[in-house]
Amino acid sequence: MESINKTIVVENQIEIEGQPPFVWNIFRDLENWPVWNSICEEAIWLDGPSWVQGSKFKTSIAIGNKLVDQEVKLLNSDIPWIIEWVSVNSEFEEKRKFELDWRGKITIVLDTITLEFKSYPVNTEELAVKYTEMSDRWLSDLKEEVKKNGDKLWNLSAAERPRK
């Protein structure tokens, strides 16, 4: 069997009515992701201060019909403009970057997922569809949460944020 080293890049975006700090306020509350994000079963900090380069967290995210557990290392944190992380396992390396672009009353959230596969036979087309669907759901859930709570919570710390 020949060695396969394939890369999948999924790019997605959504427009959210509200300023970048309102979007960031929802996003920065990692432990609350499972409350508003329908594909996230768990999100917890493992090491380091939150949202600082090099800090680590764990997530359990539904991708297709499979729950994927990941330990993630933060690569870049330019709040509220860019958040980028990486997760590495025996099959692939996943980098994910969320970028915010401010257009007057609208924040555009760009979600870029790059999967680089090691020597592993994989159906890249099928995985690209699953990751696109996951990203679509994540972004639409984020948009709904910002719509409900983004502007109300900007002055609250994550610890003060009401839980459902």
C-alpha positions in Angstrom: 0.0 0.0 0.0 1.4 3.4 -0.9 1.8 6.2 1.6 -1.0 8.8 1.4 -0.5 12.3 2.6 -3.6 14.2 1.7 -4.9 17.6 2.9 -8.5 18.7 3.1 -9.4 22.4 3.6 -12.9 23.3 4.5 -13.7 27.1 4.4 -17.0 28.4 5.6 -18.4 31.7 6.7 -21.5 33.3 8.2 -22.7 36.9 8.7 -23.7 37.8 12.2 -25.5 41.0 13.2 -23.4 42.5 16.0 -20.0 43.7 16.8 -16.9 41.4 17.0 -16.8 41.8 20.8 -20.4 40.4 21.1 -19.4 37.4 19.0 -16.2 36.9 20.9 -18.0 37.1 24.3 -20.1 34.0 23.3 -17.1 32.2 21.8 -14.7 32.9 24.7 -16.8 31.0 27.2 -15.4 27.6 26.3 -17.1 25.7 29.1 -20.5 26.9 27.9 -20.0 25.7 24.3 -22.1 22.6 24.9 -25.1 24.8 26.0 -25.4 26.7 22.7 -23.4 24.5 20.3 -25.5 21.5 19.3 -22.6 19.5 18.1 -20.4 20.0 21.1 -20.7 17.5 23.9 -17.8 18.8 26.1 -15.3 21.6 26.2 -12.9 22.1 29.1 -9.6 23.9 29.8 -6.7 21.5 30.4 -3.7 23.7 30.8 -2.7 27.4 30.9 -4.7 30.6 31.0 -7.8 30.7 28.7 -7.3 31.9 25.2 -3.5 32.5 25.5 -1.1 31.0 22.9 0.0 27.6 24.1 -3.0 27.0 26.4 -4.7 23.6 26.0 -8.3 22.5 26.0 -10.3 19.4 25.3 -13.5 19.1 23.1 -15.9 16.3 22.1 -17.5 17.3 18.8 -19.9 15.4 16.7 -18.6 15.0 13.1 -21.1 13.1 11.1 -22.4 10.3 13.3 -19.1 10.1 15.3 -18.2 11.9 18.5 -14.6 13.0 18.2 -12.5 13.8 21.3 -9.7 16.2 20.8 -7.0 17.7 22.9 -6.3 21.1 21.4 -3.4 23.5 21.6 -4.0 27.2 21.0 -1.7 28.5 18.2 -2.8 32.1 17.8 -5.1 34.3 19.9 -5.6 37.9 18.6 -8.9 38.6 20.4 -11.4 39.3 19.0 -10.1 38.9 15.5 -8.4 35.5 15.2 -8.4 32.3 17.2 -6.4 29.3 15.8 -5.7 25.9 17.3 -4.3 22.5 16.4 -5.1 19.0 17.4 -2.8 16.0 16.4 -3.6 12.3 16.6 -2.2 9.2 14.9 -4.3 9.6 11.8 -4.2 13.4 11.1 -3.4 16.9 12.2 -6.3 19.3 12.3 -5.9 23.1 12.3 -8.9 25.3 12.8 -9.0 29.1 12.5 -11.8 31.4 13.3 -11.4 34.9 11.9 -13.7 37.9 12.4 -14.2 40.7 9.9 -16.2 43.8 10.8 -18.4 45.3 8.2 -20.4 48.1 9.8 -23.2 46.4 11.7 -22.2 42.9 10.5 -19.5 40.6 11.7 -18.4 38.0 9.2 -17.0 34.8 10.9 -14.7 32.8 8.8 -14.1 29.2 9.8 -11.2 27.4 8.1 -10.4 23.8 8.9 -7.3 22.1 7.5 -6.9 18.3 7.9 -3.6 16.9 7.0 -3.6 13.1 6.8 -0.6 10.9 7.6 -0.1 7.4 6.0 -3.8 6.5 6.3 -6.3 5.5 3.6 -9.2 7.9 3.8 -12.2 9.0 1.8 -11.4 12.7 1.7 -14.6 13.7 -0.2 -16.8 12.1 2.5 -14.8 13.7 5.3 -15.0 17.1 3.6 -18.8 16.8 3.6 -18.9 15.9 7.3 -16.6 18.7 8.3 -18.5 21.2 6.2 -21.8 20.1 7.9 -20.2 20.4 11.3 -18.9 23.9 10.5 -22.3 24.9 9.2 -24.0 23.8 12.4 -21.3 25.4 14.6 -21.6 28.8 12.8 -25.4 28.9 12.7 -25.5 27.9 16.4 -23.0 30.7 17.2 -25.2 33.2 15.2 -28.3 32.2 17.1 -26.5 32.6 20.5 -25.1 36.0 19.6 -28.5 37.1 18.5 -30.0 36.0 21.8 -27.2 37.0 24.2 -24.2 38.7 22.6 -25.0 42.3 23.2 -26.3 41.6 26.7 -23.2 39.8 28.0 -20.3 41.8 26.8 -19.6 43.4 30.2 -19.9 40.1 32.0 -17.0 37.8 32.6 -17.4 34.2 31.6 -17.8 33.3 35.3 -20.7 35.7 35.6 -22.5 34.6 32.5 -25.9 33.0 33.2 -26.0 29.2 32.5 -29.0 27.5 31.1 
